[in-house]
Amino acid sequence: QVQLVESGGGLVQAGGSLRLSCAASGISFSFYSMGWYRQAPGKQRESVAGIAVTGSTAYVESVKGRFTISRDNAKNTVYLQMNSLKPEDTAVYYCNAKLSTVGSTEAYWGQGTQVTVSS
């Protein structure tokens, strides 16, 4: 059974920091690309950051220079360090694991963790 369990969300003032964690089980973690997505009320879910099996990373423009995604394959965990948080970062943050092979894609989601940034 595949599980992605996020933690680390909460309430923080603007300018503060949070570190999200996503612990994976039931998958061969090191073979999966990992990502963080977020969904604010009334908005579509958007990709925030991703990290490939090679360790290469990508970010949505709005978080570049503020957020850092990393992974620890020994702990089957992906992290999102969020600094200089803004009220517009308020959302439910979801962890995603994806494995793409020729002709198929496996993808799994966590249950989400709420991040609220007060002004």
CYANA upper distance limits for C-alpha pairs under 8 A (distance plus 0.5 A):
  1 GLN  CA     25 SER  CA      8.18
  1 GLN  CA     26 GLY  CA      5.86
  2 VAL  CA     24 ALA  CA      7.94
  2 VAL  CA     25 SER  CA      6.17
  2 VAL  CA     26 GLY  CA      4.80
  2 VAL  CA     27 ILE  CA      6.76
  2 VAL  CA    108 TYR  CA      8.13
  3 GLN  CA     23 ALA  CA      8.42
  3 GLN  CA     24 ALA  CA      6.18
  3 GLN  CA     25 SER  CA      5.74
  3 GLN  CA     26 GLY  CA      6.92
  3 GLN  CA    110 GLY  CA      7.49
  4 LEU  CA     22 CYS  CA      6.67
  4 LEU  CA     23 ALA  CA      6.13
  4 LEU  CA     24 ALA  CA      5.07
  4 LEU  CA     25 SER  CA      7.14
  4 LEU  CA     95 CYS  CA      7.45
  4 LEU  CA     96 ASN  CA      8.29
  4 LEU  CA    108 TYR  CA      8.07
  4 LEU  CA    109 TRP  CA      6.91
  4 LEU  CA    110 GLY  CA      5.05
  4 LEU  CA    111 GLN  CA      7.98
  5 VAL  CA     21 SER  CA      8.46
  5 VAL  CA     22 CYS  CA      5.77
  5 VAL  CA     23 ALA  CA      5.72
  5 VAL  CA     24 ALA  CA      7.04
  5 VAL  CA     95 CYS  CA      8.43
  5 VAL  CA    110 GLY  CA      6.11
  5 VAL  CA    111 GLN  CA      7.36
  5 VAL  CA    112 GLY  CA      8.45
  6 GLU  CA     20 LEU  CA      7.43
  6 GLU  CA     21 SER  CA      6.00
  6 GLU  CA     22 CYS  CA      4.77
  6 GLU  CA     23 ALA  CA      7.04
  6 GLU  CA     94 TYR  CA      7.83
  6 GLU  CA     95 CYS  CA      7.26
  6 GLU  CA    110 GLY  CA      6.94
  6 GLU  CA    111 GLN  CA      7.61
  6 GLU  CA    112 GLY  CA      6.71
  6 GLU  CA    113 THR  CA      6.60
  7 SER  CA     20 LEU  CA      6.22
  7 SER  CA     21 SER  CA      5.76
  7 SER  CA     22 CYS  CA      6.94
  7 SER  CA    113 THR  CA      6.80
  8 GLY  CA     18 LEU  CA      7.38
  8 GLY  CA     19 ARG  CA      6.30
  8 GLY  CA     20 LEU  CA      5.01
  8 GLY  CA     21 SER  CA      6.66
  8 GLY  CA    113 THR  CA      7.91
  9 GLY  CA     18 LEU  CA      7.49
  9 GLY  CA     19 ARG  CA      8.01
  9 GLY  CA     20 LEU  CA      6.72
  9 GLY  CA    113 THR  CA      5.90
  9 GLY  CA    114 GLN  CA      5.82
  9 GLY  CA    115 VAL  CA      5.46
  9 GLY  CA    116 THR  CA      8.44
 10 GLY  CA     18 LEU  CA      8.40
 10 GLY  CA    113 THR  CA      8.45
 10 GLY  CA    114 GLN  CA      6.62
 10 GLY  CA    115 VAL  CA      5.55
 10 GLY  CA    116 THR  CA      6.61
 11 LEU  CA    115 VAL  CA      6.67
 11 LEU  CA    116 THR  CA      5.24
 11 LEU  CA    117 VAL  CA      6.42
 11 LEU  CA    118 SER  CA      7.83
 12 VAL  CA     16 GLY  CA      6.55
 12 VAL  CA     17 SER  CA      7.76
 12 VAL  CA     18 LEU  CA      8.21
 12 VAL  CA    115 VAL  CA      8.42
 12 VAL  CA    116 THR  CA      6.84
 12 VAL  CA    117 VAL  CA      5.54
 12 VAL  CA    118 SER  CA      6.77
 13 GLN  CA     85 LEU  CA      8.15
 13 GLN  CA    117 VAL  CA      5.88
 13 GLN  CA    118 SER  CA      5.27
 13 GLN  CA    119 SER  CA      6.68
 14 ALA  CA     84 SER  CA      7.43
 14 ALA  CA     85 LEU  CA      5.82
 14 ALA  CA     86 LYS  CA      5.54
 14 ALA  CA     87 PRO  CA      6.78
 14 ALA  CA    117 VAL  CA      6.20
 14 ALA  CA    118 SER  CA      6.17
 14 ALA  CA    119 SER  CA      5.82
 15 GLY  CA     83 ASN  CA      7.54
 15 GLY  CA     84 SER  CA      4.66
 15 GLY  CA     85 LEU  CA      5.38
 15 GLY  CA     86 LYS  CA      6.92
 16 GLY  CA     83 ASN  CA      6.66
 16 GLY  CA     84 SER  CA      5.98
 16 GLY  CA     85 LEU  CA      6.01
 17 SER  CA     81 GLN  CA      8.00
 17 SER  CA     82 MET  CA      5.89
 17 SER  CA     83 ASN  CA      4.89
 17 SER  CA     84 SER  CA      6.70
 17 SER  CA     85 LEU  CA      6.67
 18 LEU  CA     81 GLN  CA      6.71
 18 LEU  CA     82 MET  CA      5.74
 18 LEU  CA     83 ASN  CA      7.23
 19 ARG  CA     79 TYR  CA      7.36
 19 ARG  CA     80 LEU  CA      6.10
 19 ARG  CA     81 GLN  CA      4.93
 19 ARG  CA     82 MET  CA      6.42
 20 LEU  CA     79 TYR  CA      6.01
 20 LEU  CA     80 LEU  CA      5.47
 20 LEU  CA     81 GLN  CA      6.90
 20 LEU  CA     82 MET  CA      8.37
 21 SER  CA     77 THR  CA      7.22
 21 SER  CA     78 VAL  CA      6.35
 21 SER  CA     79 TYR  CA      5.04
 21 SER  CA     80 LEU  CA      7.03
 22 CYS  CA     77 THR  CA      5.91
 22 CYS  CA     78 VAL  CA      5.73
 22 CYS  CA     79 TYR  CA      6.82
 22 CYS  CA     95 CYS  CA      6.83
 22 CYS  CA    110 GLY  CA      8.43
 23 ALA  CA     75 LYS  CA      8.19
 23 ALA  CA     76 ASN  CA      6.43
 23 ALA  CA     77 THR  CA      4.97
 23 ALA  CA     78 VAL  CA      7.24
 24 ALA  CA     29 PHE  CA      7.50
 24 ALA  CA     76 ASN  CA      5.97
 24 ALA  CA     77 THR  CA      6.56
 25 SER  CA     29 PHE  CA      8.26
 25 SER  CA     76 ASN  CA      7.69
 28 SER  CA     32 TYR  CA      7.65
 29 PHE  CA     73 ASN  CA      7.05
 29 PHE  CA     76 ASN  CA      6.16
 30 SER  CA     53 VAL  CA      6.74
 30 SER  CA     73 ASN  CA      6.08
 30 SER  CA     76 ASN  CA      8.03
 31 PHE  CA     53 VAL  CA      6.50
 31 PHE  CA     99 LEU  CA      7.43
 32 TYR  CA     52 ALA  CA      7.83
 32 TYR  CA     53 VAL  CA      6.64
 32 TYR  CA     97 ALA  CA      6.41
 32 TYR  CA     98 LYS  CA      5.81
 32 TYR  CA     99 LEU  CA      5.45
 33 SER  CA     50 GLY  CA      7.81
 33 SER  CA     51 ILE  CA      6.42
 33 SER  CA     52 ALA  CA      5.01
 33 SER  CA     53 VAL  CA      5.97
 33 SER  CA     97 ALA  CA      6.32
 33 SER  CA     98 LYS  CA      5.67
 33 SER  CA     99 LEU  CA      6.82
 34 MET  CA     50 GLY  CA      6.22
 34 MET  CA     51 ILE  CA      5.89
 34 MET  CA     52 ALA  CA      6.97
 34 MET  CA     78 VAL  CA      7.60
 34 MET  CA     95 CYS  CA      7.85
 34 MET  CA     96 ASN  CA      6.14
 34 MET  CA     97 ALA  CA      5.16
 34 MET  CA     98 LYS  CA      6.83
 35 GLY  CA     47 SER  CA      7.93
 35 GLY  CA     48 VAL  CA      8.00
 35 GLY  CA     49 ALA  CA      6.11
 35 GLY  CA     50 GLY  CA      4.56
 35 GLY  CA     51 ILE  CA      6.67
 35 GLY  CA     95 CYS  CA      6.34
 35 GLY  CA     96 ASN  CA      5.51
 35 GLY  CA     97 ALA  CA      7.00
 36 TRP  CA     47 SER  CA      6.81
 36 TRP  CA     48 VAL  CA      6.02
 36 TRP  CA     49 ALA  CA      5.81
 36 TRP  CA     50 GLY  CA      6.81
 36 TRP  CA     80 LEU  CA      8.01
 36 TRP  CA     93 TYR  CA      7.21
 36 TRP  CA     94 TYR  CA      6.13
 36 TRP  CA     95 CYS  CA      5.26
 36 TRP  CA     96 ASN  CA      6.62
 37 TYR  CA     45 ARG  CA      7.05
 37 TYR  CA     46 GLU  CA      5.93
 37 TYR  CA     47 SER  CA      4.85
 37 TYR  CA     48 VAL  CA      5.54
 37 TYR  CA     49 ALA  CA      7.54
 37 TYR  CA     93 TYR  CA      6.13
 37 TYR  CA     94 TYR  CA      5.55
 37 TYR  CA     95 CYS  CA      6.89
 37 TYR  CA     96 ASN  CA      7.88
 38 ARG  CA     45 ARG  CA      5.96
 38 ARG  CA     46 GLU  CA      6.01
 38 ARG  CA     47 SER  CA      7.09
 38 ARG  CA     48 VAL  CA      7.15
 38 ARG  CA     91 ALA  CA      6.30
 38 ARG  CA     92 VAL  CA      5.91
 38 ARG  CA     93 TYR  CA      4.75
 38 ARG  CA     94 TYR  CA      6.35
 39 GLN  CA     43 LYS  CA      6.76
 39 GLN  CA     44 GLN  CA      6.46
 39 GLN  CA     45 ARG  CA      4.79
 39 GLN  CA     46 GLU  CA      6.88
 39 GLN  CA     91 ALA  CA      5.72
 39 GLN  CA     92 VAL  CA      5.83
 39 GLN  CA     93 TYR  CA      7.10
 40 ALA  CA     44 GLN  CA      7.79
 40 ALA  CA     45 ARG  CA      7.86
 40 ALA  CA     90 THR  CA      7.03
 40 ALA  CA     91 ALA  CA      4.74
 40 ALA  CA     92 VAL  CA      6.86
 41 PRO  CA     91 ALA  CA      7.63
 47 SER  CA     59 TYR  CA      8.43
 47 SER  CA     60 VAL  CA      7.30
 48 VAL  CA     59 TYR  CA      6.24
 48 VAL  CA     60 VAL  CA      5.71
 48 VAL  CA     63 VAL  CA      7.82
 49 ALA  CA     57 THR  CA      7.68
 49 ALA  CA     58 ALA  CA      6.03
 49 ALA  CA     59 TYR  CA      4.85
 49 ALA  CA     60 VAL  CA      6.85
 49 ALA  CA     68 THR  CA      8.39
 49 ALA  CA     69 ILE  CA      6.96
 50 GLY  CA     57 THR  CA      6.04
 50 GLY  CA     58 ALA  CA      5.78
 50 GLY  CA     59 TYR  CA      7.10
 50 GLY  CA     69 ILE  CA      7.40
 51 ILE  CA     55 GLY  CA      6.21
 51 ILE  CA     56 SER  CA      6.07
 51 ILE  CA     57 THR  CA      4.93
 51 ILE  CA     58 ALA  CA      7.12
 51 ILE  CA     69 ILE  CA      7.27
 51 ILE  CA     70 SER  CA      7.46
 51 ILE  CA     71 ARG  CA      8.12
 52 ALA  CA     56 SER  CA      5.87
 52 ALA  CA     57 THR  CA      6.97
 55 GLY  CA     70 SER  CA      8.29
 55 GLY  CA     71 ARG  CA      8.27
 57 THR  CA     69 ILE  CA      7.67
 59 TYR  CA     63 VAL  CA      7.14
 59 TYR  CA     64 LYS  CA      6.47
 60 VAL  CA     64 LYS  CA      7.09
 63 VAL  CA     67 PHE  CA      6.12
 66 ARG  CA     82 MET  CA      6.61
 66 ARG  CA     83 ASN  CA      5.60
 66 ARG  CA     84 SER  CA      6.56
 66 ARG  CA     85 LEU  CA      8.17
 67 PHE  CA     80 LEU  CA      7.19
 67 PHE  CA     81 GLN  CA      5.97
 67 PHE  CA     82 MET  CA      4.98
 67 PHE  CA     83 ASN  CA      6.52
 68 THR  CA     79 TYR  CA      8.48
 68 THR  CA     80 LEU  CA      6.14
 68 THR  CA     81 GLN  CA      5.54
 68 THR  CA     82 MET  CA      7.14
 69 ILE  CA     78 VAL  CA      7.77
 69 ILE  CA     79 TYR  CA      6.09
 69 ILE  CA     80 LEU  CA      5.07
 69 ILE  CA     81 GLN  CA      6.87
 70 SER  CA     78 VAL  CA      6.27
 70 SER  CA     79 TYR  CA      5.73
 70 SER  CA     80 LEU  CA      7.11
 71 ARG  CA     76 ASN  CA      8.21
 71 ARG  CA     77 THR  CA      6.33
 71 ARG  CA     78 VAL  CA      4.72
 71 ARG  CA     79 TYR  CA      6.53
 72 ASP  CA     76 ASN  CA      6.52
 72 ASP  CA     77 THR  CA      5.88
 72 ASP  CA     78 VAL  CA      6.78
 73 ASN  CA     77 THR  CA      7.00
 85 LEU  CA     89 ASP  CA      7.00
 85 LEU  CA    117 VAL  CA      7.24
 86 LYS  CA     90 THR  CA      8.08
 86 LYS  CA    117 VAL  CA      6.62
 86 LYS  CA    118 SER  CA      8.30
 86 LYS  CA    119 SER  CA      8.06
 87 PRO  CA    116 THR  CA      7.82
 87 PRO  CA    117 VAL  CA      5.16
 87 PRO  CA    118 SER  CA      6.19
 87 PRO  CA    119 SER  CA      6.46
 88 GLU  CA    117 VAL  CA      8.06
 89 ASP  CA    115 VAL  CA      8.06
 89 ASP  CA    116 THR  CA      7.97
 89 ASP  CA    117 VAL  CA      7.20
 90 THR  CA    114 GLN  CA      8.32
 90 THR  CA    115 VAL  CA      5.89
 90 THR  CA    116 THR  CA      5.08
 90 THR  CA    117 VAL  CA      5.94
 91 ALA  CA    114 GLN  CA      6.59
 91 ALA  CA    115 VAL  CA      6.02
 91 ALA  CA    116 THR  CA      7.10
 92 VAL  CA    112 GLY  CA      6.34
 92 VAL  CA    113 THR  CA      5.89
 92 VAL  CA    114 GLN  CA      4.85
 92 VAL  CA    115 VAL  CA      6.47
 93 TYR  CA    112 GLY  CA      5.76
 93 TYR  CA    113 THR  CA      5.76
 93 TYR  CA    114 GLN  CA      6.69
 93 TYR  CA    115 VAL  CA      7.44
 94 TYR  CA    109 TRP  CA      7.30
 94 TYR  CA    110 GLY  CA      6.27
 94 TYR  CA    111 GLN  CA      7.14
 94 TYR  CA    112 GLY  CA      4.91
 94 TYR  CA    113 THR  CA      7.11
 95 CYS  CA    109 TRP  CA      6.26
 95 CYS  CA    110 GLY  CA      5.72
 95 CYS  CA    111 GLN  CA      8.46
 95 CYS  CA    112 GLY  CA      7.49
 96 ASN  CA    107 ALA  CA      7.44
 96 ASN  CA    108 TYR  CA      6.14
 96 ASN  CA    109 TRP  CA      5.22
 96 ASN  CA    110 GLY  CA      7.08
 97 ALA  CA    107 ALA  CA      6.02
 97 ALA  CA    108 TYR  CA      5.71
 97 ALA  CA    109 TRP  CA      7.16
 98 LYS  CA    105 THR  CA      7.47
 98 LYS  CA    106 GLU  CA      6.08
 98 LYS  CA    107 ALA  CA      4.89
 98 LYS  CA    108 TYR  CA      7.10
 99 LEU  CA    105 THR  CA      6.15
 99 LEU  CA    106 GLU  CA      5.63
 99 LEU  CA    107 ALA  CA      6.99
100 SER  CA    104 SER  CA      6.56
100 SER  CA    105 THR  CA      4.87
100 SER  CA    106 GLU  CA      6.93
101 THR  CA    105 THR  CA      6.65
